[in-house]
């Protein structure tokens, strides 16, 4: 009973009910619009459906064979870990998550006889290399600074790699959609592996989720909007904003 009733007493939910009372009492269209916006953006039931939709956009069929079975290292997919900031001495949380995702995938394909080929695109390579050195897999690792953003990274990779080369991009879930779009644009023979973050995991929801909101959903929508708007700016603004012209 406590778990059922407690969410109704959270401050952000009291604000929701206060807005509803104000809408009923004052009958102003502006208040109703504010109430609907606040509810839709924060409601967990709705947000979970959006999370499900976004996850499905990332789970597209791979165009490359990443198994490595019966192949030499040169024939297996090259794993590309896209960088996500940090410093010369510290590995950011998003990078740790991506390397963990890489390790999970390599647990199935990497062997001592056929080391996995890994390329990392980041300004500060050493923390990445140190983290990989602690993993119990055979690696052939290259790391270089490919640019300040994802668009510059892809432009750099397009000059460095052959389009027919099998690739496996490793990134975070909130960048997965944009990476997929860029793979299509540059016509890479590639697939995507995403490191799942808490924000994009479905929130446990019972009946009370229909009548309450959750502030974590606002973070989810802000990241989702940032993903779509970033790609829109790239497509329409090109070099003026990202340093690379969209194709």
C-alpha positions in Angstrom: 0.0 0.0 0.0 2.9 2.4 0.8 4.4 1.9 -2.6 1.0 2.5 -4.2 0.2 5.7 -2.3 3.6 7.3 -1.7 4.2 8.6 -5.3 1.0 10.7 -5.1 2.5 12.7 -2.3 5.7 13.7 -4.1 6.1 17.5 -4.6 6.1 17.2 -8.4 2.8 15.2 -8.3 1.2 17.7 -5.9 2.1 20.4 -8.4 0.4 18.3 -11.1 -2.8 18.0 -9.0 -2.6 21.7 -8.1 -2.5 22.5 -11.8 -5.5 20.3 -12.4 -7.5 22.0 -9.7 -6.5 25.4 -11.2 -7.6 24.3 -14.6 -11.0 23.2 -13.3 -11.5 26.4 -11.3 -10.3 29.0 -13.7 -11.1 27.2 -17.0 -8.2 28.9 -18.9 -6.8 27.3 -22.1 -3.3 28.3 -21.1 -3.6 26.4 -17.9 -4.9 23.3 -19.6 -2.0 23.5 -22.1 0.5 23.8 -19.3 -1.2 20.8 -17.5 -1.2 18.6 -20.6 2.5 19.5 -21.4 3.6 18.8 -17.8 1.7 15.5 -17.7 2.8 14.2 -21.1 6.5 15.1 -20.5 6.6 13.5 -17.0 4.2 10.6 -17.2 6.0 7.3 -17.0 3.5 5.2 -18.9 3.9 7.5 -21.9 7.7 7.8 -21.6 8.1 4.0 -21.4 6.3 3.7 -24.8 8.7 6.3 -26.2 11.6 4.4 -24.7 10.4 1.3 -26.4 10.0 3.0 -29.7 13.5 4.5 -29.5 15.0 1.1 -28.5 13.4 -0.5 -31.5 15.0 2.1 -33.8 18.4 1.0 -32.5 17.8 -2.7 -32.9 18.1 -2.8 -36.6 19.6 -5.8 -38.3 23.4 -5.9 -38.5 24.8 -5.7 -42.0 28.1 -7.3 -41.0 29.2 -10.6 -39.6 30.9 -9.8 -36.2 31.3 -13.4 -35.1 34.9 -13.7 -36.3 34.4 -17.5 -36.7 36.7 -18.9 -39.2 38.1 -15.5 -40.1 41.4 -13.8 -39.8 41.6 -10.5 -37.8 41.6 -8.5 -41.1 38.4 -10.2 -42.2 36.5 -9.7 -38.9 34.7 -6.6 -38.0 36.7 -3.6 -36.8 35.3 -2.3 -33.5 35.1 1.5 -33.4 34.6 3.0 -29.9 33.5 6.5 -30.4 35.0 8.9 -27.8 33.0 10.9 -25.3 35.3 13.4 -23.7 37.2 13.0 -20.5 40.7 14.1 -19.7 44.3 12.9 -19.9 44.0 11.2 -16.6 40.3 10.3 -16.1 37.9 8.1 -18.0 34.4 9.5 -18.1 31.4 7.3 -17.1 30.1 7.2 -20.7 33.5 5.9 -21.9 33.5 3.2 -19.2 30.0 2.1 -20.3 31.1 1.9 -23.9 34.2 -0.2 -23.0 32.0 -2.5 -20.9 29.7 -2.9 -23.9 32.8 -3.7 -26.1 34.0 -6.3 -23.5 30.6 -8.0 -23.5 30.6 -8.3 -27.3 34.3 -9.4 -27.4 33.6 -12.1 -24.9 31.8 -14.0 -27.7 34.3 -13.3 -30.5 37.8 -12.6 -29.3 40.3 -15.4 -28.9 44.1 -15.5 -28.5 44.4 -16.9 -32.0 42.3 -14.1 -33.5 42.7 -10.8 -31.6 40.0 -8.3 -32.0 40.8 -5.1 -33.9 39.7 -2.0 -32.0 39.8 1.7 -33.1 39.1 4.4 -30.5 38.4 8.0 -31.6 39.2 10.3 -28.8 41.6 13.1 -27.9 42.8 11.5 -24.6 43.8 7.9 -25.5 45.7 6.8 -22.4 42.7 6.3 -20.0 41.0 4.2 -22.7 44.1 2.1 -23.3 44.7 1.6 -19.6 41.1 0.4 -19.2 41.4 -2.0 -22.1 44.7 -3.3 -20.8 42.9 -4.6 -17.7 40.4 -6.6 -19.8 41.1 -10.3 -20.3 40.9 -10.2 -24.1 43.3 -10.2 -27.0 43.3 -6.7 -28.6 44.9 -4.9 -31.5 44.2 -1.3 -30.5 44.6 2.0 -32.4 43.6 5.3 -30.9 43.6 8.8 -32.4 41.9 12.2 -32.1 39.2 12.2 -34.9 37.6 15.5 -34.0 35.5 17.4 -31.5 32.1 15.8 -32.3 30.5 12.8 -33.9 30.2 14.4 -37.3 33.9 15.2 -37.4 34.7 11.7 -36.2 32.7 10.2 -39.1 34.3 12.5 -41.6 37.7 11.5 -40.4 36.8 7.8 -40.4 35.5 8.0 -44.0 39.0 9.2 -45.1 40.7 6.5 -43.1 38.6 3.4 -43.8 37.2 1.6 -46.8 33.4 1.6 -47.1 33.3 -2.1 -47.7 35.2 -2.8 -44.5 33.0 -4.5 -41.9 32.6 -2.2 -38.9 31.0 -2.3 -35.5 30.4 1.0 -33.9 30.2 1.2 -30.1 28.4 4.2 -28.6 25.9 5.2 -25.9 22.2 4.6 -26.4 21.4 8.3 -26.4 23.7 8.7 -29.5 22.6 5.5 -31.2 20.0 7.1 -33.5 22.4 9.7 -34.8 25.2 7.1 -35.3 22.8 5.0 -37.3 21.9 8.0 -39.5 25.6 8.8 -40.2 26.3 5.2 -41.0 23.7 5.4 -43.7 24.9 8.7 -44.9 28.5 7.6 -45.3 27.4 4.2 -46.7 29.5 2.2 -44.2 29.2 -1.5 -44.0 28.4 -1.3 -40.3 26.2 -2.1 -37.3 25.8 -0.5 -33.9 26.3 -1.7 -30.4 24.9 0.6 -27.7 25.8 0.9 -24.1 22.5 1.2 -22.2 22.2 4.1 -19.7 19.7 4.3 -16.8 17.9 7.2 -18.4 16.8 5.1 -21.4 15.9 2.0 -19.5 12.2 1.5 -19.0 11.0 2.6 -15.5 9.1 0.1 -13.4 5.5 1.1 -13.7 2.3 0.0 -12.0 -1.3 1.4 -12.1 -0.3 4.6 -10.3 2.0 5.6 -13.1 -1.0 6.6 -15.2 -1.9 9.3 -12.6 1.6 10.5 -11.6 4.7 11.9 -13.2 8.4 11.1 -12.7 11.1 13.7 -13.0 13.6 11.2 -14.6 11.4 11.3 -17.7 12.3 15.0 -18.2 16.0 14.0 -18.4 15.0 11.3 -20.9 13.2 13.7 -23.1 15.9 16.3 -22.9 18.5 13.8 -24.1 16.2 12.6 -26.8 15.5 16.2 -28.0 19.2 16.9 -27.9 19.9 13.9 -30.2 17.4 14.9 -32.8 18.2 18.6 -32.7 21.9 17.9 -33.0 21.4 16.0 -36.2 19.0 18.6 -37.6 21.6 21.3 -37.0 24.2 19.2 -38.7 21.9 18.6 -41.7 20.9 22.3 -42.1 23.8 24.1 -40.7 26.7 22.0 -41.7 30.2 23.4 -41.3 28.9 26.6 -39.6 28.0 24.6 -36.5 29.8 21.2 -36.6 32.8 21.8 -38.7 31.6 19.2 -41.2 29.2 19.6 -44.1 26.4 17.1 -44.3 26.3 14.9 -47.4 
